Amino acid sequence: MKIIAGLGNIGDKYAKNRHNIGFMVIDKFAEELNAEWKDDKKLQTITAKAEYQNQKLLLVKPTTLMNRSGEAIGQILNFFKESPENFLAIYDDLDLPLGKIRFRKEGSAGTHNGMKSLITHLGTENFPRLRLGIESRGVTASKAIETSDFVLSNFTSEEWPTVKTSIEMAITELKKILNQKKPEKV
């Protein structure tokens, strides 16, 4: 079974935040697969079982808040006895321009606290990840805004068309990954 997690913060307050683009992607993918979300308080997640191209998938949204994502994902992998190699994280990347997507098979957390938590709780950097660019300070957002305030801010109306396109591109890349085709650089 493949476990795919979108990272973000639970709650209406955060729903349209830049930090929640991972949730936006996993929600849209679940919708495409007609998967229904179920709250699993014990594992600190919301999960949806799905199937894609005869592959069993578990779609996951941690309910621990972004900076503690690793706690929930560590529990999920342990509960289902899956290795980090069968896990994929989808999350925002402040270091990529808005609308850009990058896939990596492994790597460091960079400046992302949610990824730092994942690496700490999984005990490895060796798991795939799909990063979606959210940076647009100086373009549609003020350059002076603090990083924590910026990632917790909502996308602007000018940014939404790019965000929607980015989510669609991420789902296309996710399907390529699941089909074991080489993702494109977008």
ChimeraX attribute file (.defattr): number of C-alpha atoms within 10 A of each C-alpha:
attribute: neighborCount
match mode: 1-to-1
recipient: residues
	/A:1	13
	/A:2	19
	/A:3	23
	/A:4	22
	/A:5	26
	/A:6	25
	/A:7	31
	/A:8	28
	/A:9	25
	/A:10	18
	/A:11	10
	/A:12	8
	/A:13	10
	/A:14	15
	/A:15	17
	/A:16	18
	/A:17	20
	/A:18	27
	/A:19	27
	/A:20	24
	/A:21	29
	/A:22	25
	/A:23	24
	/A:24	23
	/A:25	25
	/A:26	26
	/A:27	21
	/A:28	14
	/A:29	21
	/A:30	21
	/A:31	12
	/A:32	10
	/A:33	14
	/A:34	13
	/A:35	18
	/A:36	14
	/A:37	17
	/A:38	12
	/A:39	14
	/A:40	12
	/A:41	11
	/A:42	9
	/A:43	18
	/A:44	20
	/A:45	25
	/A:46	19
	/A:47	23
	/A:48	20
	/A:49	17
	/A:50	18
	/A:51	15
	/A:52	11
	/A:53	8
	/A:54	7
	/A:55	12
	/A:56	13
	/A:57	19
	/A:58	20
	/A:59	24
	/A:60	27
	/A:61	28
	/A:62	28
	/A:63	22
	/A:64	19
	/A:65	18
	/A:66	22
	/A:67	17
	/A:68	19
	/A:69	28
	/A:70	25
	/A:71	21
	/A:72	25
	/A:73	29
	/A:74	21
	/A:75	17
	/A:76	21
	/A:77	16
	/A:78	13
	/A:79	10
	/A:80	11
	/A:81	10
	/A:82	15
	/A:83	15
	/A:84	21
	/A:85	15
	/A:86	14
	/A:87	20
	/A:88	22
	/A:89	21
	/A:90	26
	/A:91	29
	/A:92	26
	/A:93	25
	/A:94	22
	/A:95	16
	/A:96	16
	/A:97	14
	/A:98	21
	/A:99	21
	/A:100	21
	/A:101	22
	/A:102	17
	/A:103	21
	/A:104	13
	/A:105	12
	/A:106	14
	/A:107	14
	/A:108	12
	/A:109	15
	/A:110	11
	/A:111	11
	/A:112	16
	/A:113	15
	/A:114	21
	/A:115	25
	/A:116	19
	/A:117	21
	/A:118	24
	/A:119	21
	/A:120	15
	/A:121	17
	/A:122	20
	/A:123	12
	/A:124	14
	/A:125	18
	/A:126	17
	/A:127	19
	/A:128	20
	/A:129	22
	/A:130	22
	/A:131	22
	/A:132	30
	/A:133	21
	/A:134	28
	/A:135	21
	/A:136	19
	/A:137	16
	/A:138	10
	/A:139	10
	/A:140	13
	/A:141	15
	/A:142	11
	/A:143	12
	/A:144	9
	/A:145	13
	/A:146	9
	/A:147	12
	/A:148	9
	/A:149	9
	/A:150	22
	/A:151	19
	/A:152	17
	/A:153	17
	/A:154	18
	/A:155	21
	/A:156	14
	/A:157	10
	/A:158	9
	/A:159	17
	/A:160	13
	/A:161	11
	/A:162	16
	/A:163	23
	/A:164	15
	/A:165	12
	/A:166	22
	/A:167	22
	/A:168	15
	/A:169	19
	/A:170	27
	/A:171	17
	/A:172	15
	/A:173	22
	/A:174	23
	/A:175	16
	/A:176	14
	/A:177	16
	/A:178	15
	/A:179	13
	/A:180	9
	/A:181	11
	/A:182	11
	/A:183	17
	/A:184	12
	/A:185	9
	/A:186	13
